[in-house]
């Protein structure tokens, strides 16, 4: 059972990373060079700070890779206890989905903001 959970967790991590990478690549192609990318918005919907394109579009993918690889290593160490394997799988599945959704929402707001400003 632990092996099955590990393989399922790897599959979910790979799927989440594929979504994250594909959306980052799409945004990279769409955002012109030299345009600062909004990173955070205030309650009124206005950007509070911006980052250069490489930093803005690679932060979530790199952080996601590191976090999901850490959970891959963690899950491999708990092969003796089925309950721990289940808990780590569930946390890993939730985290993979959350990271993918955070990328999608962030890029949605980035594209909308840049379109409203006429920079796309």
Phi and psi in degrees as a GROMACS rama.xvg file:
@    title "Ramachandran Plot"
@    xaxis  label "Phi"
@    yaxis  label "Psi"
@TYPE xy
-63.4498  -38.4112  UNK-2
-65.8373  -40.8  UNK-3
-62.6392  -43.6189  UNK-4
-64.5708  -38.4281  UNK-5
-64.5703  -43.6392  UNK-6
-66.1228  -43.0535  UNK-7
-62.1814  -40.8413  UNK-8
-63.7064  -40.8799  UNK-9
-62.6572  -41.7819  UNK-10
-62.5159  -43.3735  UNK-11
-65.4097  -38.9507  UNK-12
-64.6199  -43.4656  UNK-13
-64.0799  -42.081  UNK-14
-62.9083  -44.3171  UNK-15
-63.6985  -43.6308  UNK-16
-65.9936  -33.6112  UNK-17
-65.8867  -42.3417  UNK-18
-63.4442  -44.7895  UNK-19
-62.7175  -45.6583  UNK-20
-67.3116  -40.9951  UNK-21
-65.3317  -41.7364  UNK-22
-70.2375  -36.8884  UNK-23
-64.1688  -41.2997  UNK-24
-65.2587  -41.9986  UNK-25
-61.8189  -42.7099  UNK-26
-67.6163  -37.166  UNK-27
-59.5239  -43.3137  UNK-28
-69.2754  -31.4118  UNK-29
-84.2956  -32.4688  UNK-30
-86.7322  124.343  UNK-31
-65.5433  155.419  UNK-32
-64.6606  138.112  UNK-33
87.8491  -5.41481  UNK-34
-84.4036  121.188  UNK-35
-68.945  135.542  UNK-36
-95.7869  127.891  UNK-37
-62.6561  138.47  UNK-38
-115.888  -25.9816  UNK-39
-149.095  147.104  UNK-40
-124.351  151.171  UNK-41
-86.7323  -175.903  UNK-42
-67.3498  -22.3905  UNK-43
-84.6256  -5.86496  UNK-44
91.0689  11.4274  UNK-45
-95.7572  140.324  UNK-46
-64.1107  134.885  UNK-47
-96.0639  -28.1076  UNK-48
-155.353  156.765  UNK-49
-129.49  160.424  UNK-50
-133.19  157.914  UNK-51
-60.5675  152.201  UNK-52
-52.172  -48.3488  UNK-53
-61.5729  -43.8185  UNK-54
-65.4289  -43.4949  UNK-55
-66.6312  -39.9885  UNK-56
-90.2842  -11.1024  UNK-57
-107.956  -6.86746  UNK-58
-63.4431  -53.4651  UNK-59
-66.4465  -43.4002  UNK-60
-61.1446  -42.495  UNK-61
-68.7364  -43.3866  UNK-62
-63.1371  -38.343  UNK-63
-64.6457  -42.9706  UNK-64
-59.3656  -47.1404  UNK-65
-63.3781  -44.6316  UNK-66
-66.0979  -46.5796  UNK-67
-69.943  -32.7939  UNK-68
-68.2194  -35.2941  UNK-69
-63.427  -40.3085  UNK-70
-70.4357  -31.307  UNK-71
-62.1359  -45.1  UNK-72
-66.7137  -39.2397  UNK-73
-64.655  -42.7816  UNK-74
-66.2716  -31.6928  UNK-75
-68.2522  -23.0516  UNK-76
-85.5317  -13.6483  UNK-77
-105.961  47.3332  UNK-78
-80.7903  -13.1425  UNK-79
-88.4245  -19.7818  UNK-80
-118.065  110.664  UNK-81
-61.6479  -34.9024  UNK-82
-66.2288  -41.4255  UNK-83
-64.4628  -39.5226  UNK-84
-62.6104  -40.1194  UNK-85
-66.3401  -44.3273  UNK-86
-62.9465  -45.7169  UNK-87
-65.4092  -38.7206  UNK-88
-60.8061  -45.5332  UNK-89
-65.2068  -41.0051  UNK-90
-64.8451  -42.3844  UNK-91
-63.4719  -42.4562  UNK-92
-65.0153  -43.7028  UNK-93
-64.5805  -42.6553  UNK-94
-66.0949  -41.6222  UNK-95
-60.6571  -45.4425  UNK-96
-65.8093  -40.3041  UNK-97
-64.82  -41.1878  UNK-98
-65.6937  -42.1874  UNK-99
-63.727  -43.4266  UNK-100
-65.8171  -37.1871  UNK-101
-63.688  -38.4195  UNK-102
-64.4564  -45.7014  UNK-103
-62.2812  -45.7312  UNK-104
-65.9585  -42.8567  UNK-105
-60.5223  -47.8195  UNK-106
-68.5244  -31.0196  UNK-107
-61.7619  -45.9019  UNK-108
-68.7217  -36.2799  UNK-109
-61.546  -51.1689  UNK-110
-62.6749  -43.4982  UNK-111
-62.0224  -44.8622  UNK-112
-63.4452  -45.5743  UNK-113
-67.773  -33.8731  UNK-114
-67.0534  -43.0646  UNK-115
-62.9538  -32.0213  UNK-116
-84.2904  -7.83268  UNK-117
78.1415  22.1584  UNK-118
-95.468  -1.34573  UNK-119
